[in-house]
Amino acid sequence: MKPHRPTIALKNLASLAPSKPPISLQNVESFVDARSIKTGFDRNTCRSNFLVDSLLRKGNLSEAHQVFDKMANRNTVSTNMLISGYVKSGDLLRARHMFDAMLDRTEVTWTIMIGGYSQKSQFHEAFRLFAEMRRHDTEPDHVTFATLLSGCNEAEVDRELIQVHACVLKLGYNSSLIICNSLVDSYCKTNHLDLACRVFTDMPERDSVSFNALINGFAKDGLTEDAITLFLEMQNSGFKPSDFTFAGVLTAAVRLNDLFFGQQIHGFLVKTGYVWNVFVGNALLDFYSKHDCLVEARKLFDEMPDLDGISYNIIITCYAWFGQHEEAIRLFRELQFTRFNRRQFPFATMLSIAANALDLQMGQKLHSLAILTTADSELVVGNSLVDMYAKCGRFEEAEKIFRTLANRSTVPWTAIISSYVQRGFHEEGLNLFNEMHRAGVRADQATFASILKASANLASVSLGRQIHSVVIRSGFMSNVFSGSTLLYMYAKCGSIKDAIHLFQDMPERNIVSWNALISAHAQNGDAKATIDSFEKMVQSGFQPDSVSFLSVLSACSHCGLVQEGLRYFRTMTETHNIVPKKEHYASMVDMLCRSGQFNEAEQMMAEMPFEPDQIIWSSVLNSCRIHKNQELARKAADQLFKMDVLRDAAAYVSMSNIYAVAGQWDNVGKVKKAMRERGIRKVPAYSWVEVRHKLHVFSANDMLHPQMEEIRKKIDMLSEQMEREGYKPDTSCDLHDVDEKTKVESLKYHSERLAIAFALISTPEESPILVIKNLRACTDCHAAIKVISKIVRREITVRDSGRFHHFKDGICSCGDYW
């Protein structure tokens, strides 16, 4: 026989040989010829198959297809190789096209295509193909079953999984170790631990893979003790643990919340040498991170000989959790200079940092990087982008991304709803909630918290009650978090009785629910009930936190209980070891200033470990207006006007009012000029009231409401009755440079009085009235509403920007101390 001359392609193939010792062309030729003789294949077909296989191994898919197209005689092996090449490249469309065109398919052909769908987590399609394979009378082997089961990892495919298991039993593969291991793993991943345990128990033989699958299944389902018991059984059975074993055990240790146990595992890892395995190291890193052991986590991170993208993700998330954002950002920058998969960068964590810091520029840079790496198509990244843009007030961008999400689950819906509510767009948030409900997406506790907050801020108690009923139907009422949020809603709507009843009906209480009750009494201006609730909480064994004390101090401030406030402020540090925050000092300064103790307030401001901010100086300025302390008012105003970040008109308005009361109209003009130069506008006052599930909004001297003629008639009638009761308008509350008659007429039609008059003509007699005002009520309106409550014999509640005022029989709950 004449020796065969190698083709040009084979010459090129030989020249591209890897670092192994070069194989001569003669050896290649002899190998191909030997294989063709042995198998009985056509020699040219065999050589072409060998070349196709070689090109596919190098990743030259297009060249391999060109060789395939030129083959005179193809066989099943040729087509199987090319289908496998397309499957490995992720091009299932072309692979399926070639598969469908085949007339002669073997079990290998079916298995390759099934594996393609399994790798892409398209188990339903993989199962359909498996069923078709059985209809074509092609017998699956153990590789087919193992390949099919590898893609079975979602709870939705449990019915198909059971059918595959039945087929395994029917064909007698139930003694195959690889198939039994795959079944255990699949049942664990589809939340059928009972069936996984049954398969595991019935297995004639087991290996470390069998134990690993079930240990990880137990750990994933939170069966911590079962996972650890099985790990000990594995050790006693003589099976050597692997990196997967330790990953499962450490996952269980996280749920066990036992730091000492984790440290014991750490010691065992050091002893066995697995601690230097990056997979195990990451599991240990995650354990320390979730036990808030930042120091230990960082020490391990620095000592790990090999790091990957997951290592960086864990440590960056850990720093972000601890609020150490600068180090998290530094590590993220360091990560960008590595060669790790950029698509798997911790975009969600970094976007949450940008969102919480309201750093739009940082968020936009992260968005650009996510687009470049195609990570923006990941659901968790998309959700985080929605959250970041919404929190930064860029609702158009947030909604645009939200609308393009492939799977709009509860998380993105809640993110965009809560952001609207947090920014004060309560009605928009409620509209989105209705849309979410229509879309059939189930709300969770966080969604209800946002919607209840919107209802509370709108003071829509009817809407709040509707949501309350939805919470009950959803099964969240037994949750302390949901109960506390409902309590907050009723308190903000002025329904303190409903809030108390809700608290009393709670099956379980914690510090959050107690704080909600204490805050409810404080918001409603009942200092005695606030302090009583605080003391009952302490007697119940709960340790008060900074939120508890803030509510008590606020109640003492609003009710003039200075000595009690000072005593509780001291017990924070002396008894409970709580370091007062800026808001606690702000409350104390407000308390002292309200009572006219300006020297003591200035002393506290000088001694506190913070520089006074806008809130503190605004509080001082407001008290100066009440007590007519012009000297300190000027000092407070100067400090406020120096602040570049001051965009609130309240400070300018307070200073303007102080000058107006003193008749210093030139200075009033100067303040208003300063406002214009800074582009600051006074927020217009408006009030609203809910009547028959609809909110009616009024502004001062409003003429737009369709029933305004009736409303004004009611006010005029009330004015006559009020005059007979001894009411006299306090024209000092109208700070315009006009005559007395005009001032009296203007005071009559303040927004809260219009809202009350409308409620009086629109609701049954003796029914309570709740009015909300966006700014603080003036002293004249306060005096007028006291008289109105006596005349109409109704309980009238007004919630202004500072507190609740409950008027009944001519008396206000604030005791005129406000």
HELIX and SHEET records of a PDB file:
HELIX    1   1 ILE A    8  SER A   15  1                                   8    
HELIX    2   2 LEU A   25  THR A   39  1                                  15    
HELIX    3   3 ARG A   43  ARG A   57  1                                  15    
HELIX    4   4 LEU A   61  LYS A   70  1                                  10    
HELIX    5   5 THR A   76  SER A   89  1                                  14    
HELIX    6   6 LEU A   92  ALA A  101  1                                  10    
HELIX    7   7 GLU A  107  GLN A  119  1                                  13    
HELIX    8   8 PHE A  123  ARG A  135  1                                  13    
HELIX    9   9 HIS A  142  LEU A  149  1                                   8    
HELIX   10  10 ALA A  155  VAL A  157  5                                   3    
HELIX   11  11 ASP A  158  LYS A  170  1                                  13    
HELIX   12  12 LEU A  177  LYS A  189  1                                  13    
HELIX   13  13 LEU A  193  ASP A  202  1                                  10    
HELIX   14  14 SER A  208  LYS A  220  1                                  13    
HELIX   15  15 THR A  224  ASN A  236  1                                  13    
HELIX   16  16 ASP A  243  LEU A  256  1                                  14    
HELIX   17  17 LEU A  259  THR A  272  1                                  14    
HELIX   18  18 TYR A  274  TRP A  276  5                                   3    
HELIX   19  19 VAL A  278  LYS A  290  1                                  13    
HELIX   20  20 LEU A  294  GLU A  303  1                                  10    
HELIX   21  21 GLY A  309  TRP A  321  1                                  13    
HELIX   22  22 HIS A  325  GLN A  336  1                                  12    
HELIX   23  23 ARG A  342  GLN A  344  5                                   3    
HELIX   24  24 PHE A  347  ASN A  356  1                                  10    
HELIX   25  25 LEU A  360  LEU A  372  1                                  13    
HELIX   26  26 ALA A  375  SER A  377  5                                   3    
HELIX   27  27 LEU A  379  LYS A  391  1                                  13    
HELIX   28  28 PHE A  395  THR A  404  1                                  10    
HELIX   29  29 THR A  410  GLN A  422  1                                  13    
HELIX   30  30 HIS A  426  ARG A  438  1                                  13    
HELIX   31  31 GLN A  445  LEU A  458  1                                  14    
HELIX   32  32 VAL A  461  SER A  474  1                                  14    
HELIX   33  33 VAL A  480  LYS A  492  1                                  13    
HELIX   34  34 ILE A  496  GLN A  504  1                                   9    
HELIX   35  35 ILE A  511  GLN A  523  1                                  13    
HELIX   36  36 ALA A  527  GLN A  539  1                                  13    
HELIX   37  37 SER A  546  CYS A  559  1                                  14    
HELIX   38  38 VAL A  562  GLU A  574  1                                  13    
HELIX   39  39 LYS A  582  ARG A  594  1                                  13    
HELIX   40  40 PHE A  598  GLU A  607  1                                  10    
HELIX   41  41 GLN A  614  HIS A  627  1                                  14    
HELIX   42  42 GLN A  630  PHE A  641  1                                  12    
HELIX   43  43 ALA A  650  VAL A  661  1                                  12    
HELIX   44  44 TRP A  665  ARG A  678  1                                  14    
HELIX   45  45 MET A  708  ARG A  724  1                                  17    
HELIX   46  46 THR A  731  CYS A  733  5                                   3    
HELIX   47  47 GLU A  740  LYS A  748  1                                   9    
HELIX   48  48 SER A  751  SER A  762  1                                  12    
HELIX   49  49 THR A  779  VAL A  792  1                                  14    
SHEET    1   A 6 LYS A 694  SER A 699  0                                        
SHEET    2   A 6 TYR A 686  VAL A 691 -1                                        
SHEET    3   A 6 ILE A 769  LYS A 773 -1                                        
SHEET    4   A 6 ILE A 796  ARG A 799  1                                        
SHEET    5   A 6 PHE A 804  LYS A 808 -1                                        
SHEET    6   A 6 ILE A 811  CYS A 812 -1                                        
END                                                                             
